[in-house]
Amino acid sequence: MTVQQAQERLAQLKAVITDSNRRYYVENAPVLSDYEYDQLMYELQAIEAEFPELVTEDSPSRRVGSDLSDKKGSKEFEQFPHRYPMLSLGNTYSLSEIEDFAARASKALGGETFTYSCELKFDGTAICLTYKDGKLFRALTRGDGSVGDDVTRNVRRISNIPELLQGNDWPKEFEIRGEIYMPYSAFDRLNEEKLKEEEAPFANPRNAASGSLKLTAPEEVGRRGLECTLYHLLGENLPFQTHSEALDKAASWGLPVSEHRRICRNIEEIEAYISHWYTQRKFLPFATDGIVIKVNQLNLQRSLGYTAKSPRWAVAYKFKAEQALTPLLSIDYQVGRTGAVTPVANLEPVQLSGTVVKRATLHNPDQMELLDLHEGDWVYVEKGGEIIPKIVAVEPSKRLPGAVKPVFPTCCPVCGTLLVKDEGQAKYFCPNKDHCPPQIKGTLVNFLSRKAMNVFAGEANIEQLYNMGFVRNVADLYDLTENQLLHLEGWKHRMAERFLESLKESVRTTPFERVLFAIGIRFVGEQTAKTLARHFRTIDALKEASREQLLEVEDVGEVIADSILKWFADASNCEIIERLRKVGLHLAIEQQKGPASEALAGKTIVISGTYSISRDEMKALIERHGGKISSSVSAKTSWLLAGEKAGPEKLKKAESLGVPLLSEEELRAMLNEISGNPNAGLNNEEGETQEGIQLTLF
């Protein structure tokens, strides 16, 4: 490899790795498997070792991947510096490299006798907790290793992280680091909910955990079922000789520490531990992706020290995800709702992780180039924790002579429009949103979905309406007649009647924020639509907003702001808005009615158990009478509203803090005495609950 070739390859690797870091740490939507990512990093490090003059300070090999939001002006989380740098671990997929690690440590320590602490590597997102005087003070994400996002409000909703420590022998102040993860049961439940709501499911528990921890609504974080395990204690003058002793003491304080740790004395015991968990991990209730090996003696950890990115006293052995080798038959280029063109490989069917795989995503042309993919190649397919299988490598020895690389289309494979590529993006897009069939149909499906207008229809119905030429945009849906619907195959009078009534109902009941989400502005998801609606109040105010005004809104960065400006600059979109206005859709937030009473003003209530009404109705009742709901019992809690099967931990904590219990009957009697109507304030006349108060349930 020449210097010029090395420069070119380094530039390509840096771009892909930097993009992958953003997708993994910030967007929680990685396009590379851990193994793919690690192989690219190994290649980067090998080239830098061969050409040290090409190493730069901004190289991914010298920096920790950052989970800090890159949105300009983001107000989601306050950021604080780490007292001690929060580094990443070096990792390997090779047992021989674990042997090399042990040999290096022994040599560096002059042959001094020591042990290793071997632990499961939890597949989640890193967290750093600070306790002061036995109380949880702050929780920071890894961030960029030097600065992290303050997610304390969200971490307080994670059930196995204590607010108050047990005992009294803890240091006055210390940090303890670990991993926030989502157990398989919570992951499956969350994805079932997403599928029911016609939302894209999370690809794996790690993405779900990381995305959940960064939600701006703490009450939703508490509902996600996150858990934590802690594995590294830090502080000034800590009275421990070994890492394992420190973790044992942390466990005695009520902190969640893994029970699967083992002290190993030599490389044979380390390899036996790895071998055991390679098979037994499949029976754990949470995801693990490897084993962490640490020098156990703390004074020897200090002697070994750190590199710019990782400790020299620890290493991670990572398990490879299950793979299968199969021929590539062909490549389809699919066009999505936003116009993004995604290559999808058609494969010879192969068994993988208990299912038959026939198709696998290739993501974008950059990934195809990195794979060095040729037509007719045999490819390695990996599923691991991913829902959609991915091609992670090719087998060059099986490549046919004269095989050529597939050519990514320059024009839309459906409508023929010249594709475009946004700066800084890896995907190509078809800009012909008004006349490209898959984009139109995707927009219609999104508009009618449960989270949007909630209209009785499915993708097959939209396909029929589009193919018959009855609809070409969302406003056309409200012009449909029963006679048109009866021309569709399989449609009878009752089905047509239900569909039209569902459209009418959507006009009456869908609030502005859901209409804003439904119209399909690129990058404006459900939560962003709510934020925009509450900030601008009307569609007209949003339409007239400048870029600077948009950037002042929480959750809105440059990409979203530019997308909104571009959408409203399109005359056809403005015409659709006017047609929807004439139909009667809500394009403004309506005036809210005041509370039913101030009976619970200044009171904080924790809800636990079941009641004669739903939990949503109960929280609405409390709010309408001025109360505030919290998920965790603390000294500031006014009452624990204990329904049937109230949580024993909440009851125990309420008793220890002297927080009084309140039954549903007692609450209703209290409200009835003041207002004369215990159900007053459940809903306003339009059936909408009061907005503006942030709630937390568990």
N, C-alpha and C positions, 0 to 999 in steps of 0.2 A: 504494500500500500504506500503510495506516494504521499507527500505532505498535503498536496492539493486534494487528493482523494480522501485523506483523513479529515481535512477541514470540511469538505462537503458532507461526509457521513456524520461527523459530529454535529453539524448544523441540523441535519435531518433528525438525528436521534434526540437532540435537545428539544426540538420543536414538538416531537411526538410525546416525549416524557413530560414536558411542561404541560402540554394539553391534557395528558392522562392524569397528572397530579390535580389539575383543576377539576376534572370530571370526577375523580375519586374522592378528594377531600372536601370540595366545595359543593359540587352538584349532586354528589352521591349517586352518580349514574355512570360508572366506569365502562369503557368500551374494550379494555384489555383485561385478561385474567391476570392474577398475581404472577403466574409463571411467565406469561408473555412480557409483562412489565419488567420482571426481574431479569429476564434474558436481555432485554434492551439495555437495562442499566449495566449489566455485566459487560456487554459489548462496548458501551460508552467508557466504562472504567478501563477496559483493556486498551482501547485506542489512546486514551489519555496517558496511560502508563507508557505506551510506546512513543508517544509524542508529547512529552510534558510541557513543551513550549506552547502547546495549543490549549492548555488548561486555563479556564477563566473562573473568576470568583462566583459568577452566576451559574456555574455548571450545576445541574441537578445532582451530580455526584458529591457535591460539597454542601448541599443545603437540604434541610428537612422539608418534606412535602407539607404545604400549608393548608389548613382548613379555614383560614380567614376569608371572609367574603371579599370578592374583588369588585363589588359594586360601589361605584363612587357615591359618596354621601350616604352610605347605608347606615341606618340607625337601629338595626336589629339588636345588636349586642355591644355593650361597652367592652373595651379591651384593656387588659392589664398585663404588665410584664411578669414573666415567671421569675421567681426568686432564684431558682436553679434552672439552667437550660433544660428543655424537655426534648431530648434527642430521640432518634429512631435506632432500631437494632440492625446490625449487620445480619444477613441471612444467607442460608445455603440450602440446596436440595440434596447435598452429598454427605454421606456419613464420613467419607475420608476427610472432608473439610472440617467436620466436627473434631476428628482426631487431630487435625492440624491446629485447630483452635486450642485444644487442650495442651498440645505440645508447646505452642507459643507461650501460653500462660505459665506453664511449668518452668520453661527456660527463663522467662522474664522475671520470675520470682525466685530464681536461683535454686530451684529444686525444693523449695519449702513445701511441706506437706499441707494440703488443703482439701476441701470437699467442694462439691457442686450442688447447687439447688436446681432441680429440674422441675419445670412447671408446664402446664398446658398453655398454649398460646391461644387466647380467646380471640375470636374473629369479630371484633367490634370497633369502637372508636375510643381513642385515648382520652382520659380525664385526669385532672389534677385537683385534689380536694385539700383545702386548708382548714384546719381546726384550731380554734383559739379558746382557751379555758374550757375545753371539752365540748365546744359547740361548733357546728359547721359554719364557717365564716365565708368561704368563697369556693366556687368551682370553675375552673378554667379548662377550655379545650387545649389541645396541643398547639393550635395556631401555627406559627412558623417556627416554633421551638423557643423563641425568645418572648413572644407576646401571644396571648390566647384570648379567645372570646369568653366573656363572663356569662356562664349559663347556670348560675346558682339557682335562679327561680325555677328552672326546669329540673335541675338535679334534685331539688327538694321534693319533687313529685315521684322520685324513684323509690319504691317501697323498701328496698333493703339497704339504703344509705341512711344511717342514723343522723338525726339532727343533734342529739345529745349522746355523748359517749357514756358507756357504763364504767363503773369503778371510779377511782380517783388518782391512779398512778400514771396518767398520761402526761406527756410534756405540755407545758403551758401553750406552746405553739409548735405545730409541725405540719408537713405536707405528706400526703399519701397518694400515690398514683396508681392507676389501674385502667380498666376497660369497661365501658358501657356496652352492653350487648342485648340482643333480643332473643329470648328462648324460641325454639321452634314452634311451640304452641301459640305464643303471642304473634309470631310471624305469620303462621297459617291463618289465624283469626283475622289479622289485619288485612291480608291479601284477599280473603273471602269477602270482607266488607268492600274492598276496593273494586273487586269484580262485580259485586252486586250493584255498586254505584256506577258501573261502567267506566271506572278509572283504571289506568295502567297500574298493574301490581308492582311491588318492589321485586327486584331481581333476586335478592338474597338477604339474609338476616343482617349482615353487616351494613348494607346500604340503608335498610329500614331503621337500624339503630342510629346511625349517623344522621339521617334525615330527620328522625323524630327528635333527637336531642337539640336540633337547631330550629325547631318550630317556635313561632312567636306567641303561641297560645299555650301557656303552661298546663291548662286543664286537659288539653289533648295529649300532651306528653305523658301525664299521669295515666291516661287511658290506654296508652300503647303497650304497657306491660314490660317496660325496660327493667333490666337488672344490672348489677355491677359486681365486678370482682376486683380486688385491690392487691397489688403485688410489689410496691416499692415505697418504703418509708424514708422520709428525708427531714432533717432538722439540725439544729445546732446542739452539739454535745449530747447526742442521744446515747443512752446507757446500754447499747447492745454490741455484742462481739460479732454476731453473725446475722446475715440476711434472714435466715429461717427463724432465729430468735425474735427478731423485730416483727415478723409477720405473725408469729404465735401470740405475741403481746397485743398486736393490733386486733387479732381475733377476740382476745379477752375483753377488749373495749367495745365489742359489738360490731366491729367493722367486718364487711364481707370479704373473707380471704378464702382462696380455693383449698378444698380438702384433698386435692389430688397431687399435692407437692410431694417430692421425694428427695432425700439427701443421697447423693451418689458419690462413691469414693474413687472411681476410676472410669475409664472410657468404656469398659465392658458393661458396667452397671448403667451408664448413660444410654448405650445402644439397646440394652434390654428394656429400659424405660420407653425409649422411642418405639421399639418393636411392639411393646404391649399396647401403647395408645394408637398405633397405626391402625389396629383392628378395633380396639375397644371404643374409640372415639365415635364410632357409628351408633353406639348405644347411649351416648350422652344426650341430654335434653337441649343442648345448645351447640352452636357451631364452633369448631376449633380448626385452625389451619396449620398447626405445627406444635413444636416443643421449644421452650426457652431454657437454655442452659446458662447458669450464672455461677461465677466464683462465689462461694458462700461467705467467706470471711471478709468483713467490711474493711479492715485495714489493708487487706490485699487488693480489694477493689480500688481503694484510693491509690495504691502503688501502681496498679496497671493503668489507671487514668482513662483518657478519652481521645478519640480522633475528633476532627471537626464536626462529625456527624453522628458518631456512635461510641458507646462505651467499649473499651477493649476487654472488659471482664465479663461480657455476656454475648451470646450469639443465639440466633433462632434457626432451628432446623424446620423447614417447611415441607408439609406433605403436598405431593403433586395431586391435582384433581384427576379424576378418572378420565382416561382418553380412549379413543377408538380410531383406527386407521381405516379409511374407506375412500373409494374413487369419487372425484368431482365429476358430475354428469353435465351440468350446465349452470349458468348464472342468470337469475332474473333481476331486473332493476325495478323496484317497487317505488311508487310515488305516494307519499303520505298526505295527510290533510294540510300540512303546512307547505307542501311542495318539495320537501326533502326527498332526494332520490337515494334509496338504500339498496346496495347489492346483496342478494340472498342466494346462497349456493344450494343447488339441488344435488343431493348425494345418493349414492347407492345405500339403501336402508341398512342401518347398523344398530346393534343393541348397545345402549349406553346408560348407565345408572338406572337400570330397571325399565327403560322405555326404548322404543324404536325411534331412531333419529333419521329423518329424511331431508331436513333442511337446516341450514345454519347461517347466521348473519355474518357478513363480511364488513359491515359498518360503513366504510367509505373508501375512496380510491387510495388514500394514503396507507391504510391498513393492507390493502391488496398489494401495494408496492412493497411494503415492509415484509410481507410474507413471501415475496418473489413468486407469486402464484402464476401458474401456467395452465392452459386448457388441458384437461385430461389428467391433471395431477392426482396423486393419492395424498390425502390430507388427514391430519390429526384433528379430531373433533373433541372438544371438551365441554362438559356440562357443569360439573361441580355444583355450586350453589346457584348457577344461572338458570333462569326459566327458558331462555332461548339459547340453544347450543351455539358454540362459536368455533370457527377454525383457528387453531393456534399455531400451526406449523404445517409445512409440506414435507414429504419424503422424497428428496431429490433422486435417490437410487431407483425409484420407480417411474421417473419421468421419461416419457416417450421421446425418441429422437425427433428433432424438428418442432417440438411443442412450442407454441407461441403464447405470449401473455394476453389475457382478455383485455379488450379495449373498453374503458368506461365511456358511456355515451356522452356526446357533447350536446345532444338535444333530448328533450323529454321523450321517454319511450312510449308515452301515451298520446300526447298532443303534438309533439314535434317541435315545441318551442325551444330556442337556444337556452341552455342551462346557465345559471349564474352561481357565483360563489362569494359569500360575504367575507370581508376581510377578517382574518383570525379564526374562521370556521373551517372545519374539514369537509363538511358536506356540501354537495351541489344542490341547487334548488331550481324548480321550474317556476318562473315568475308569472305564468299565465293563470292566475288564481280564478279568474272569472270564466274561463273556458276549458280548463283542464278537468276532465271528468272525475278522476279520483280525488282531486282537491275539493271540487264542488260537493261530491257525495260525502266526503269526510267532514266538511263544514256543516252539512245538513244533519249528519248523525250526531255531531257534537252539540248542535243547537237543540235537538230534541231529547238529549240524554237526561238521565235522572238528576244530575247535579246542575243541569241548565234549565230548560223549559219543562222537563219531566212530562213529555208527551208520549202517549201510547203508540209506539212504533219501534221497529227494529231495522237493522241494516238491510235485510232483504226487502222490507217495505220501501225504504229509500231508493234502493236499486230499481224497483219497479217504477216508482214515481219519476225517477230521472230518465229511465229508458223510454218511457212513454212521452217524455218531453213536457210533463206537467209542472216540474219545478226546476229552476236553474239557480235560485238563491233562496235564502231563508224567508224573505217576505212573500215569495210565491206560495209558501205553505198555507198562508192565511187566505189565499184566493181559491183554494181547492173546493170543488163541489162534490156532492154525493154522486152525481152522475159520472164524473170523472173517475172516482174511486171504484165504482162498480164495473168499470172497463178493465180493471186490473185482475189478473188471474188469481183466483182463490178468494177474492173479496166478495162478501155478501153484505146485505143491508145492515145487519147488526155490527159488523166489523167497521164498515164505513161510518156508521153513526157514532161508534165509540171513538174513532180517530178524530172526527170533527169536534165532538164534545170535549175531547182531551185538549185540542187546540184552543177552544174557547176558554176552558178552565185555566190554561197557561196564561192567557191574557189577564184573567181576573186575579190570579193568585201569585204570579211570579214577581218577586221584588226586583228593584233596579239592579242590585249587585249581581243577581243571577242572569238577568238579561244581558248585562255587560259581559259576563263570562261567556254566555251563549253565542254572541255574535262572532266570536272567534278571532279576536285580535291576537296576532302572533305574540307569544311569550306572556300573555295576560291570562294566568291561570285563575282558579277559583278564589284563592286567598288574595291575590293581587287585585282582582276585580272588586272584592269587598272593600279593600283599602282605598282604591280609587273612588268607588261610589261614595264612601263615607267622607272622603276628603272634598270632592268636587260637588257632591249632592245631585247634580243633573248631568245628563249627557251633553247638553249644550256647553256647560262650563268646562267639561273635559275636552270637548272638541276645540274650544277656543284657547286652551291652556298652552303656554309657551314651553319650550324645552326646559328652561330654568324652573318654571313652576312645577313641571312634572317631576324634576329631580329632587324637589323639596319633599316629595311624598315618600313616606316609609315604604320599603320594599321595592322602590322604583329606582333602577340604575339607568345607565346610558342606553343599554340595549333595549330595555322595555320602553323608555321614553321615545327613542327614535322609531320604534315599531308603532307606537300609538300615533305619532305625528304622521308617519307614512300612511297609516290606515285611514285617518281622517282627511288626508290630502287627496285621496282617491274619490272622485265624484260619484262613482257607482256605489261606494259604501255609504256615502252621505244620502244618496237616493234611497237606499235600503232602510236607513234609519228613519227617514221621513215616512216611508210606507208603513213601517212598524208603529210609528207614532199615530198614524191615522187609524190603524187597527185598534189601538188602545193599550199597547204594552207600556208598562211602567218604565219611564226613562228618567225618573227622578225619585229621590227618597222622600216619602211622604212625611208630613208632620207627625211626630210621635206624641202620644198622650202621656200625661204625667203619671206618677205612681198612685196606686190606690190609697196608700196611707204612708205615714212615716213611723209606723209601729215598730219596725225593726231597724230604723236608722241607726247607724253606728255599730250595729251588731254583726259579728262574723260567725257564721254557722258552718259546721262541718256535717256533711250528709253521709250516712252509712246505713246500708240495709235496703229493704223494700218497703213500699207504702201502699196506701189504697189507690193512689194515682201514680202515674209514671214519674221517674226521676226528673225528666225534663219539666213536667208540670209542677213538680214540687219546687224545683229551683226557680221557675217562673213566679210561683206564688211568693216565695221569699223575696225575690227581687222587687216585685211590684209593691211590696210593703217596705222597701228601703233597705233590705238586708243584703249582706255580701256573703258569698259562698267561698270556702277554702277547702282544699283537699286534705290538709294535714292539721292534726291537733297540735296547738302550741299554747303558750301562756296567754296569747292574745285572742284565743278562741272564746266566744261568748257562750255557745252551747254546742254540744254534739247531739244532732237530731238522730236518735237511734230508732231505726225501723226494725222490722223483722230480719233476723240473721245479720245483725250489725257486726262489722268486723271486730274480732276479739282484740287485735292489736290496737285499734283505735279506742276501744273501750278501756283497755288497760292503760293506755297513755293518758286518756282523759282523767281516769281515776288518780294517776300519779301526779298530775298537774292541778288537780282540783277543779277541772272543767265540768260544770253541771251537765247532766243528761236531760234531754227534752224529748218527749214522745210526740208523735203526730197529733194525738188528741190534745195534748197540752198546747202545742203550737196553734192549732185551730181555735182552741178556746181563747188563747191570748189575742188572736186576730179578731175573733168574733166579738170580744169584749170591747175592742176599740172601734172596729169598722161596722160591726153588725152583720158582716157577711164574710165567712171564712174563705170563700172562694173569690172574693173581690180581687181584681188585679191579675187573675190568671192570664187573661187575654184582653186586648182592646177590642173594639167592636168589629174591626176588620179581621180578627183572628191572628194578629201578629203580636209576638211577645216583645217586651221592651228591649231596646238595644243599648249598647254603650257601656255595660258593666262586664268586666272580664271575670269569668267563672272558672272554678276548678272543682271537678268531681273525681272520685276514685272508685 
